[in-house]
Each structure stands twice: as C-alpha cells, then as structure tokens.
Amino acid sequence: MPFKLRAAQPQHSAGNRTLAVRRPGGDAAAVLIRPLEAADAPELAALRKRNHAFLAPFEPYRAEGFASEAGQAAWLESGGGIRFAIVDDGAIAGTISLSDIVRGPLQRASVGYWVAEEHNGRGLASRALADLVEYSFGELELHRLEAGTMLDNAGSQRVLRRNGFTEIGVSRQHLLIAGAWRDHLLFERVA
Ligand SMILES: CC(C)(COP(=O)(O)OP(=O)(O)OC[C@H]1O[C@@H](n2cnc3c(N)ncnc32)[C@H](O)[C@@H]1OP(=O)(O)O)[C@@H](O)C(=O)NCCC(=O)NCCS
C-alpha cells in the first residue's frame, strides 16, 4: 500500500504556507486558502456578526461569546486542528478546517467549512475543499477525510460530491446544532 504511517504525532501546523485556488479560466490566483492567524480574529468576528442569521441554523453548539472578537481570538489560540481562511479578493470569505486528526493506523481527519452569504454561489467552498484535499493527502499524508452535513443541506452535499466524497450513511442525532440533535449524512473520501 503506497502510504506511510507516521511514527510520532506530527505538529498540526500549516506554517506560513499559502495555497492558491485558481479561478476557472486560469486567472491570477485571486482566491486562496491560507492558514488563519491570531491577527485574523477581528475580521473573522465581523464576518461572523454580519452572517449571524445565515450561519445560525448550521452552527454546532458553541461556548458563550464564541463569535465575538475575543471568542474568535481564543478559538484561534486554542490550536486544535488546522484552520484556514478562505480568502476572496483579499478579504476573508469563510473558513475551512481539519479537526479530530488521528494518526497511527487511521490517518483520518474531519473537514468543516462555511462561506459567508455574500460570497456564496461562486465556487469558493468547492475550490477551497479541492485545495484542502490536496494538502491533506499530499503534505499531511492522511488516508481518509470525513465530513457530515444535515440531511437537507444540499449545497454542502454538492460541494462534497463534486470533490469526490461519497456517502457513508446517516448518523442519527449526530450533532447538537442550533439547540437540537440533528441527523447527519456522513461522507468520506479516501486518498
Ligand atoms: C454550503 C456552503 C459552504 C456553500 O458555499 P459556496 O461557496 O456557495 O459553495 P459553491 O459555490 O462551491 O458550491 C455550492 C453548490 O451547491 C449548490 N447549491 C446551493 N444551495 C443549494 C440548494 N439549496 N439545493 C441544491 N444545490 C444547492 C450551488 O448551486 C453550487 O452548485 P453548482 O456550482 O453546481 O451550481 C455555504 O452555503 C455555507 O457556508 N452554508 C452555511 C454553513 C454550512 O452549511 N456549512 C457546511 C456545513 S456541512
């Protein structure tokens, strides 16, 4: 099998690496995913505030104040997983992250993402996920990525399917979202 098992737990840091996501037609790489930094907290908090109503139906349970500037700074400093900004013409348009990274014989991670309403429908999530997949199976040498969407989240399911993710099945009462345990359709992609 052409994969390597890492003996030690790796540093889950993307460093200063910037990943270009090209627009169709080969235009200059105006859309990027890049590692989020502590200095992004104010812009991220402002974007979340503008998109509160849009994101609320999809938000997993969060601690009080998570979306505030201080909350975003604390989230960025907490260092769990690998978090990227989805950048559109120099502005943060959303985030895409790897979490629950497990090495050893699993070599897997969970993918999560969101794109602000005003940036929707332009292929940002799809292109960001394409880059994250390449990074995960390339530099990180992961073997499996998983993601879950609510059953009626057709937009996110489209993003996953067009990136080669296939359905595992329905996980009942999978995640506490907007105050209710919601069933999720789970997806996987293997390297
Ligand atoms: C889901 C989300 C990430 C999509 O972001 P985006 O940048 O607009 O995604 P893309 O433009 O790359 O692709 C979206 C695709 O879904 C399609 N789509 C969107 N809403 C749809 C719907 N209700 N029914 C069917 N297709 C839908 C779009 O038409 C597009 O497909 P196309 O390019 O073939 O036309 C964004 O809407 C979002 O952040 N939503 C709220 C949070 C969320 O759902 N996060 C994911 C949790 S699993």
The ligand as a MOL file (V3000), in Angstrom:
LIG
                    3D

  0  0  0     0  0            999 V3000
M  V30 BEGIN CTAB
M  V30 COUNTS 48 50 0 0 0
M  V30 BEGIN ATOM
M  V30 1 C -22.6350 25.2600 1.9500 0
M  V30 2 C -21.6990 26.4190 1.6310 0
M  V30 3 C -20.3470 26.1390 2.2740 0
M  V30 4 C -21.5490 26.5480 0.1220 0
M  V30 5 O -20.5930 27.5670 -0.1600 0
M  V30 6 P -20.4060 28.1210 -1.6770 0
M  V30 7 O -19.1100 28.8390 -1.7370 0
M  V30 8 O -21.6160 28.8450 -2.0790 0
M  V30 9 O -20.3100 26.7300 -2.4650 0
M  V30 10 P -20.0010 26.5130 -4.0220 0
M  V30 11 O -20.3450 27.7480 -4.7760 0
M  V30 12 O -18.6230 25.9760 -4.1330 0
M  V30 13 O -20.9750 25.3150 -4.4070 0
M  V30 14 C -22.2940 25.2630 -3.9300 0
M  V30 15 C -23.0800 24.3560 -4.8410 0
M  V30 16 O -24.2880 23.9730 -4.1930 0
M  V30 17 C -25.3910 24.3590 -4.9800 0
M  V30 18 N -26.4690 24.6900 -4.0620 0
M  V30 19 C -26.5080 25.6740 -3.1640 0
M  V30 20 N -27.6750 25.6350 -2.4920 0
M  V30 21 C -28.3690 24.5930 -2.9970 0
M  V30 22 C -29.6420 24.0350 -2.7310 0
M  V30 23 N -30.4320 24.5380 -1.7850 0
M  V30 24 N -30.0270 22.9550 -3.4350 0
M  V30 25 C -29.2280 22.4060 -4.3690 0
M  V30 26 N -27.9910 22.8980 -4.6770 0
M  V30 27 C -27.5820 23.9780 -3.9830 0
M  V30 28 C -24.8960 25.5250 -5.7830 0
M  V30 29 O -25.7040 25.7320 -6.9180 0
M  V30 30 C -23.4890 25.0470 -6.1330 0
M  V30 31 O -23.5050 24.0480 -7.1240 0
M  V30 32 P -23.1600 24.4030 -8.6510 0
M  V30 33 O -21.8250 25.0710 -8.6220 0
M  V30 34 O -23.1710 23.0900 -9.3290 0
M  V30 35 O -24.2530 25.3350 -9.0960 0
M  V30 36 C -22.2760 27.7640 2.1940 0
M  V30 37 O -23.5800 27.9680 1.6740 0
M  V30 38 C -22.3530 27.8020 3.7030 0
M  V30 39 O -21.3660 28.1140 4.3560 0
M  V30 40 N -23.5180 27.5000 4.2700 0
M  V30 41 C -23.7400 27.6150 5.7110 0
M  V30 42 C -22.8130 26.7460 6.5380 0
M  V30 43 C -22.7080 25.3400 6.0130 0
M  V30 44 O -23.6730 24.7680 5.5170 0
M  V30 45 N -21.5110 24.7600 6.1650 0
M  V30 46 C -21.2860 23.3900 5.7970 0
M  V30 47 C -21.7850 22.5140 6.9020 0
M  V30 48 S -21.6960 20.7990 6.4300 0
M  V30 END ATOM
M  V30 BEGIN BOND
M  V30 1 1 1 2
M  V30 2 1 2 3
M  V30 3 1 2 4
M  V30 4 1 2 36
M  V30 5 1 4 5
M  V30 6 1 5 6
M  V30 7 2 6 7
M  V30 8 1 6 8
M  V30 9 1 6 9
M  V30 10 1 9 10
M  V30 11 2 10 11
M  V30 12 1 10 12
M  V30 13 1 10 13
M  V30 14 1 13 14
M  V30 15 1 14 15
M  V30 16 1 15 16
M  V30 17 1 15 30
M  V30 18 1 16 17
M  V30 19 1 17 18
M  V30 20 1 17 28
M  V30 21 1 18 19
M  V30 22 1 18 27
M  V30 23 2 19 20
M  V30 24 1 20 21
M  V30 25 1 21 22
M  V30 26 2 21 27
M  V30 27 1 22 23
M  V30 28 2 22 24
M  V30 29 1 24 25
M  V30 30 2 25 26
M  V30 31 1 26 27
M  V30 32 1 28 29
M  V30 33 1 28 30
M  V30 34 1 30 31
M  V30 35 1 31 32
M  V30 36 2 32 33
M  V30 37 1 32 34
M  V30 38 1 32 35
M  V30 39 1 36 37
M  V30 40 1 36 38
M  V30 41 2 38 39
M  V30 42 1 38 40
M  V30 43 1 40 41
M  V30 44 1 41 42
M  V30 45 1 42 43
M  V30 46 2 43 44
M  V30 47 1 43 45
M  V30 48 1 45 46
M  V30 49 1 46 47
M  V30 50 1 47 48
M  V30 END BOND
M  V30 END CTAB
M  END
